[in-house]
Amino acid sequence: MRDTAIRVENLGKLYQIGQRLTRYETLRDRIALFARSPFRNLRRLWTRGKKRELEYIWAIKDVSFEVKRGEVVGIIGRNGAGKSTLLRILSRITEPTEGYAEIRGRVGSLLEVGTGFHPELTGRENIYLNGAILGMKKAEIDRKFDEIVAFAEIEKFLDTPVKHYSSGMYVRLAFAVAAHLEPEILLVDEVLAVGDAAFQKKCLGKMGDVAKEGRTVLFVSHNMGAIASLCDRSLLLSEGFLIKEGPPKELISAYLGGGNRNEIRFPDGPVTKACVRQSERGIELTVDYKLDRPIPLPCLGFVISDYLGNPICGSNPLIDAVKETVNPKPSGTVKVLIKYPRLLNGTYKISVWFGDGREDFFCAKDCLSIEIVDVTRPKPVSATSVGPVVPKCQWYFS
């Protein structure tokens, strides 16, 4: 237990939705309201109890996990999965509806741009205010002050009220304070979503330094590259529930890849079915098509991407100089055997295009996925293709 920095047990947060914020009403206001619309207000009172069940939602439910001291944990999931609610509870901003969270150590949080800043105070004053909130002594803040200002790059505006700062200046100062005042536990929510590319790179570097110093970090981000490179472990949330935890790359693959999807049917359009399977020879991609006219070359294009969406390889009959079929048909099947490129273990997504070689009739991005478990593949041959890996293909038409 001494090595545990955060312990969460059956945590849940219930919110009421659909409730309007209204001003305080006096008894006279109530009487006047009923006098103007008595029947409508009686009906509202009658139906209020019936609608009560529809006005609540669990932001998180039955969430349990532990974080060891010095561990960097990434929290991933779609918008509305409960990630920010979880961090707000851990930061003691929000009280849980059920369960509890045990925090051992001084907590610093950056949940929104400028959390805890007072708009009327200057940048200098807000640095000392945030330090005091974190429980830092003035001598500790003095020791880190120059580093904070240098990181935030706001020297000229240090004595200007922060209400006059741009959003970029605001977030630079907020992150600098949270990262440099040495809390034992740092909670960060989407800090990399704001700011330019240079600042985001600087934030990543600082996050890496914080992790190396042995401090505990909980990091919420949609930047899967940052999650994979910075975190020791990840938590995957979905609709308020913790559905999986484990190595970052494994969870990112499950989150973005969605597991294997080997076949998909399309009720309308030129392509009726697409499927993919693995064999000893390679990856076989097959498409059934149905058109209103025959085409000399049913042109099937594909792109294989990694779990971050980066294209790995791709091809089509034109790239491989495939000749037109002798007896064109309005419907049929196209199959391509993709001889194994050197792919690492993991989930890969496949996008499919179909056309006649002059124009595309059909496009389905990331419609299929495969799981690679054997890295002992032969190197591909050199040719012009899509992405950094060149596949060797054989094409079949029927």
C-alpha positions as CSV (number, residue, x, y, z in Angstrom):
1,M,0.0,0.0,0.0
2,R,2.9,2.4,0.6
3,D,3.7,2.3,-3.1
4,T,0.1,3.2,-4.1
5,A,-0.4,6.9,-5.0
6,I,-4.0,6.7,-6.2
7,R,-6.6,4.1,-5.2
8,V,-10.1,4.2,-6.7
9,E,-12.9,1.9,-5.6
10,N,-16.3,1.6,-7.3
11,L,-16.3,5.3,-8.2
12,G,-19.4,6.7,-9.8
13,K,-20.8,10.2,-10.6
14,L,-24.5,10.8,-11.4
15,Y,-25.5,14.1,-13.1
16,Q,-28.9,15.5,-13.7
17,I,-29.4,16.6,-17.3
18,G,-32.0,18.8,-19.0
19,Q,-32.4,21.2,-16.1
20,R,-32.4,24.8,-16.9
21,L,-30.7,27.4,-14.7
22,T,-33.2,29.9,-13.5
23,R,-33.0,32.9,-11.2
24,Y,-34.3,32.7,-7.6
25,E,-38.1,33.0,-7.5
26,T,-40.1,34.6,-4.7
27,L,-43.5,33.6,-3.5
28,R,-45.0,36.5,-5.4
29,D,-43.3,35.3,-8.6
30,R,-44.8,31.8,-8.1
31,I,-48.4,33.2,-7.6
32,A,-48.1,35.5,-10.6
33,L,-46.8,32.6,-12.8
34,F,-49.8,30.4,-11.8
35,A,-52.2,33.3,-12.4
36,R,-51.0,33.7,-15.9
37,S,-50.9,30.0,-17.0
38,P,-52.7,27.9,-14.4
39,F,-53.4,24.9,-16.5
40,R,-50.0,24.7,-18.1
41,N,-48.3,24.9,-14.7
42,L,-50.6,22.2,-13.2
43,R,-49.7,19.9,-16.1
44,R,-46.0,20.6,-15.5
45,L,-46.3,19.6,-11.8
46,W,-48.3,16.5,-12.8
47,T,-45.7,15.2,-15.3
48,R,-42.6,16.2,-13.4
49,G,-42.4,13.0,-11.4
50,K,-42.9,10.9,-14.5
51,K,-40.0,12.4,-16.4
52,R,-37.6,12.3,-13.4
53,E,-36.0,9.0,-14.5
54,L,-35.0,10.5,-17.9
55,E,-33.1,13.4,-16.4
56,Y,-30.1,11.6,-14.9
57,I,-27.0,10.1,-16.5
58,W,-24.0,8.3,-15.0
59,A,-20.8,10.1,-16.2
60,I,-18.7,7.3,-14.7
61,K,-19.9,4.1,-13.0
62,D,-18.2,1.3,-11.0
63,V,-14.6,2.5,-11.8
64,S,-11.8,0.8,-9.8
65,F,-8.1,0.9,-10.4
66,E,-4.8,1.7,-8.6
67,V,-1.8,3.8,-9.7
68,K,1.6,3.1,-8.2
69,R,4.0,5.9,-7.2
70,G,6.1,7.1,-10.1
71,E,3.7,5.5,-12.7
72,V,2.6,7.4,-15.8
73,V,-0.9,6.3,-16.7
74,G,-2.8,7.4,-19.9
75,I,-6.6,7.6,-19.9
76,I,-8.2,7.2,-23.4
77,G,-11.7,6.9,-24.7
78,R,-14.2,8.7,-26.9
79,N,-15.7,12.1,-26.1
80,G,-18.2,11.6,-23.3
81,A,-16.5,8.5,-22.0
82,G,-16.0,10.0,-18.5
83,K,-12.3,10.9,-18.6
84,S,-12.6,14.5,-17.5
85,T,-15.1,13.7,-14.9
86,L,-12.7,11.1,-13.4
87,L,-9.9,13.7,-13.2
88,R,-12.2,16.3,-11.7
89,I,-13.1,13.9,-8.9
90,L,-9.5,13.0,-8.3
91,S,-8.7,16.8,-8.1
92,R,-11.4,17.2,-5.5
93,I,-13.3,19.6,-7.7
94,T,-16.3,17.3,-7.9
95,E,-17.7,15.0,-5.2
96,P,-18.4,11.4,-6.3
97,T,-22.0,10.1,-6.1
98,E,-20.7,6.7,-4.9
99,G,-17.4,5.0,-4.2
100,Y,-14.3,6.7,-3.1
101,A,-10.8,7.8,-4.4
102,E,-7.8,7.8,-2.1
103,I,-5.0,10.2,-3.0
104,R,-1.6,9.9,-1.3
105,G,0.5,13.0,-2.1
106,R,0.3,16.6,-3.1
107,V,-1.8,17.0,-6.3
108,G,-1.3,19.4,-9.1
109,S,-3.9,19.5,-11.9
110,L,-4.3,21.1,-15.2
111,L,-7.8,20.3,-16.3
112,E,-8.7,23.3,-18.3
113,V,-6.8,26.3,-19.6
114,G,-5.9,28.5,-16.6
115,T,-7.6,26.4,-14.0
116,G,-7.3,28.3,-10.7
117,F,-6.1,31.6,-12.3
118,H,-7.7,34.8,-11.2
119,P,-8.3,37.1,-14.3
120,E,-7.7,40.3,-12.4
121,L,-4.3,39.2,-11.1
122,T,-1.1,39.5,-13.1
123,G,0.9,36.5,-14.3
124,R,3.4,37.0,-11.5
125,E,0.6,37.0,-8.9
126,N,-1.1,34.0,-10.3
127,I,2.1,32.0,-10.2
128,Y,2.3,32.6,-6.4
129,L,-1.4,32.0,-6.0
130,N,-1.3,28.6,-7.7
131,G,1.8,27.7,-5.8
132,A,0.0,28.5,-2.5
133,I,-3.0,26.4,-3.6
134,L,-0.7,23.5,-4.2
135,G,0.7,23.9,-0.7
136,M,4.1,25.3,-1.8
137,K,6.1,27.7,0.4
138,K,7.2,31.0,-1.0
139,A,10.8,29.9,-1.0
140,E,9.9,26.9,-3.2
141,I,8.1,29.1,-5.6
142,D,10.9,31.6,-5.7
143,R,13.3,28.8,-6.6
144,K,11.2,27.7,-9.6
145,F,10.0,31.2,-10.6
146,D,12.5,31.9,-13.4
147,E,12.1,28.4,-14.9
148,I,8.3,28.9,-15.1
149,V,8.5,32.3,-16.7
150,A,11.1,31.1,-19.2
151,F,9.0,28.0,-20.1
152,A,5.9,30.1,-20.6
153,E,7.7,32.8,-22.6
154,I,5.7,35.6,-21.1
155,E,8.5,37.8,-19.7
156,K,7.1,41.0,-21.3
157,F,3.6,40.4,-19.9
158,L,4.5,39.1,-16.5
159,D,3.0,42.1,-14.7
160,T,-0.1,42.3,-16.9
161,P,-3.5,40.9,-15.7
162,V,-4.0,37.5,-17.2
163,K,-7.5,38.6,-18.5
164,H,-5.6,40.4,-21.3
165,Y,-3.6,37.3,-22.3
166,S,-4.3,35.4,-25.5
167,S,-5.4,31.7,-25.1
168,G,-1.9,30.6,-26.1
169,M,-0.2,32.7,-23.4
170,Y,-2.8,31.6,-20.9
171,V,-2.2,27.9,-21.5
172,R,1.6,28.3,-21.6
173,L,1.6,29.9,-18.2
174,A,-1.0,27.4,-16.8
175,F,1.1,24.4,-17.9
176,A,4.3,25.9,-16.8
177,V,3.0,26.4,-13.2
178,A,1.4,22.9,-13.0
179,A,4.5,21.2,-14.3
180,H,7.3,23.1,-12.5
181,L,5.9,23.4,-8.9
182,E,6.7,19.8,-8.3
183,P,3.4,18.2,-7.1
184,E,3.8,14.5,-6.2
185,I,0.8,13.7,-8.4
186,L,0.1,15.5,-11.7
187,L,-3.3,15.3,-13.4
188,V,-3.3,16.6,-17.0
189,D,-6.4,16.8,-19.2
190,E,-5.9,17.6,-22.9
191,V,-3.2,20.1,-22.4
192,L,-1.8,19.3,-25.8
193,A,-5.1,20.2,-27.5
194,V,-4.2,24.0,-27.2
195,G,-1.2,25.9,-28.5
196,D,1.0,25.7,-31.5
197,A,3.2,22.8,-32.6
198,A,6.3,24.2,-31.0
199,F,4.5,24.6,-27.6
200,Q,3.0,21.1,-27.9
201,K,6.5,19.7,-28.5
202,K,7.8,21.5,-25.5
203,C,4.9,20.2,-23.3
204,L,5.7,16.6,-24.4
205,G,9.3,17.1,-23.5
206,K,8.4,18.5,-20.1
207,M,5.9,15.6,-19.5
208,G,8.8,13.2,-20.2
209,D,11.0,15.0,-17.7
210,V,8.3,14.8,-15.1
211,A,7.9,11.1,-15.7
212,K,11.7,10.5,-15.4
213,E,11.7,12.4,-12.0
214,G,9.5,9.6,-10.6
215,R,6.4,11.6,-10.1
216,T,2.9,10.1,-10.6
217,V,1.1,11.3,-13.7
218,L,-2.5,10.8,-15.0
219,F,-2.7,12.0,-18.6
220,V,-5.9,12.3,-20.6
221,S,-5.3,12.9,-24.3
222,H,-6.6,12.1,-27.8
223,N,-3.0,12.3,-29.0
224,M,-2.3,8.5,-29.2
225,G,1.3,9.1,-30.1
226,A,1.9,11.0,-26.8
227,I,0.0,8.3,-24.9
228,A,2.2,5.5,-26.5
229,S,5.5,7.3,-25.9
230,L,4.9,8.7,-22.4
231,C,2.8,6.2,-20.5
232,D,3.6,3.0,-18.7
233,R,0.0,1.9,-18.6
234,S,-3.3,3.0,-20.0
235,L,-7.0,2.9,-19.0
236,L,-9.7,2.6,-21.6
237,L,-13.1,4.2,-20.7
238,S,-16.3,3.7,-22.6
239,E,-19.7,5.3,-21.7
240,G,-18.5,5.8,-18.1
241,F,-17.2,2.3,-17.5
242,L,-13.5,1.2,-17.3
243,I,-13.6,-1.6,-19.8
244,K,-9.9,-2.5,-20.1
245,E,-6.4,-1.6,-18.7
246,G,-3.0,-2.6,-19.8
247,P,0.0,-1.6,-22.0
248,P,-0.7,1.6,-24.0
249,K,-0.1,0.2,-27.5
250,E,-2.5,-2.7,-26.8
251,L,-5.2,-0.4,-25.6
252,I,-4.7,2.1,-28.3
253,S,-5.0,-0.7,-30.8
254,A,-8.3,-1.9,-29.2
255,Y,-9.6,1.7,-29.0
256,L,-8.8,2.8,-32.6
257,G,-8.9,-0.6,-34.3
258,G,-12.0,-1.8,-32.7
259,G,-10.9,-5.4,-33.0
260,N,-10.9,-7.5,-36.1
261,R,-13.5,-6.7,-38.7
262,N,-12.9,-9.2,-41.4
263,E,-16.1,-8.7,-43.5
264,I,-18.5,-5.9,-44.3
265,R,-21.5,-5.7,-46.6
266,F,-22.9,-2.7,-48.3
267,P,-26.6,-2.8,-49.1
268,D,-26.4,-0.1,-51.9
269,G,-23.7,1.0,-54.3
270,P,-21.3,-0.6,-56.7
271,V,-19.5,-2.7,-54.0
272,T,-21.7,-5.2,-52.3
273,K,-19.2,-6.9,-50.0
274,A,-15.6,-6.6,-48.9
275,C,-13.7,-9.1,-46.8
276,V,-10.1,-9.8,-45.7
277,R,-8.4,-12.9,-44.4
278,Q,-4.9,-14.0,-43.6
279,S,-3.2,-17.1,-45.0
280,E,0.3,-18.5,-45.3
281,R,0.7,-16.7,-48.6
282,G,-0.2,-13.2,-47.3
283,I,-3.3,-11.0,-46.8
284,E,-6.2,-11.6,-49.2
285,L,-8.6,-8.8,-49.8
286,T,-11.7,-9.6,-51.8
287,V,-14.4,-7.3,-53.1
288,D,-17.7,-8.2,-54.9
289,Y,-19.1,-5.5,-57.2
290,K,-22.2,-4.9,-59.2
291,L,-22.5,-2.2,-61.8
292,D,-25.0,-1.1,-64.5
293,R,-22.4,-1.5,-67.3
294,P,-19.3,-3.6,-67.9
295,I,-15.8,-2.0,-67.2
296,P,-12.6,-3.3,-68.8
297,L,-10.6,-3.0,-65.5
298,P,-12.3,-3.3,-62.2
299,C,-9.9,-1.2,-60.2
300,L,-9.7,-2.1,-56.6
301,G,-7.5,0.1,-54.4
302,F,-6.5,-0.4,-50.8
303,V,-4.4,1.3,-48.1
304,I,-3.3,-0.4,-44.9
305,S,-2.9,2.0,-42.0
306,D,-1.6,1.6,-38.4
307,Y,-3.6,2.2,-35.3
308,L,-2.6,5.9,-35.4
309,G,-4.0,6.3,-38.9
310,N,-0.7,6.5,-40.6
311,P,-0.7,4.9,-44.1
312,I,1.7,1.9,-44.2
313,C,1.2,0.6,-47.7
314,G,-1.3,0.5,-50.5
315,S,-1.7,-0.3,-54.2
316,N,-4.1,-0.8,-57.1
317,P,-4.0,-2.5,-60.5
318,L,-2.7,0.6,-62.2
319,I,0.3,0.9,-59.9
320,D,1.1,-2.8,-60.6
321,A,0.6,-2.3,-64.4
322,V,-2.2,-4.9,-64.6
323,K,-3.8,-5.2,-68.1
324,E,-7.5,-4.8,-68.7
325,T,-9.6,-8.0,-68.6
326,V,-10.5,-9.6,-72.0
327,N,-14.2,-10.1,-71.3
328,P,-15.5,-7.2,-69.2
329,K,-18.5,-7.9,-67.0
330,P,-20.9,-5.5,-65.1
331,S,-20.5,-7.6,-62.0
332,G,-17.9,-9.9,-60.5
333,T,-15.2,-10.3,-57.9
334,V,-11.8,-8.8,-57.5
335,K,-9.2,-10.3,-55.2
336,V,-5.7,-9.1,-54.4
337,L,-3.1,-11.2,-52.6
338,I,-0.9,-8.8,-50.6
339,K,2.3,-10.8,-50.0
340,Y,3.3,-10.1,-46.4
341,P,5.2,-6.8,-45.9
342,R,7.4,-6.5,-42.7
343,L,4.6,-5.5,-40.3
344,L,5.0,-5.4,-36.5
345,N,2.5,-7.1,-34.2
346,G,-0.7,-5.1,-33.8
347,T,-4.0,-4.1,-35.3
348,Y,-4.1,-2.5,-38.8
349,K,-7.0,-0.9,-40.6
350,I,-7.8,-1.3,-44.3
351,S,-9.5,1.3,-46.5
352,V,-11.0,0.3,-49.8
353,W,-11.6,2.1,-53.1
354,F,-13.3,0.9,-56.3
355,G,-13.5,2.4,-59.8
356,D,-12.8,1.8,-63.5
357,G,-9.2,3.3,-63.4
358,R,-10.4,6.7,-64.5
359,E,-12.7,7.6,-61.6
360,D,-13.7,6.1,-58.2
361,F,-17.2,4.8,-57.7
362,F,-16.8,3.8,-54.1
363,C,-14.8,4.6,-51.0
364,A,-14.9,3.0,-47.5
365,K,-12.2,4.3,-45.1
366,D,-11.0,2.0,-42.4
367,C,-13.8,-0.5,-43.1
368,L,-11.8,-3.6,-42.4
369,S,-9.1,-4.5,-39.8
370,I,-6.6,-7.3,-39.3
371,E,-4.4,-8.4,-36.4
372,I,-0.8,-9.2,-37.1
373,V,0.8,-11.7,-34.7
374,D,3.8,-12.9,-36.7
375,V,6.6,-10.4,-37.4
376,T,8.8,-12.8,-39.5
377,R,7.8,-11.6,-42.9
378,P,10.0,-11.3,-46.0
379,K,11.1,-7.9,-47.1
380,P,8.9,-6.4,-49.9
381,V,10.2,-5.6,-53.3
382,S,10.9,-2.0,-54.4
383,A,8.2,-0.2,-56.4
384,T,6.1,3.0,-56.4
385,S,3.3,2.7,-53.9
386,V,1.5,4.5,-51.0
387,G,3.3,4.8,-47.7
388,P,6.7,3.8,-46.5
389,V,6.2,0.1,-47.1
390,V,5.8,-1.4,-50.6
391,P,3.7,-4.5,-50.9
392,K,4.1,-7.1,-53.5
393,C,0.7,-8.0,-55.0
394,Q,-1.0,-10.6,-57.2
395,W,-4.4,-9.7,-58.8
396,Y,-7.3,-12.0,-59.8
397,F,-10.5,-11.1,-61.6
398,S,-13.5,-13.3,-62.0
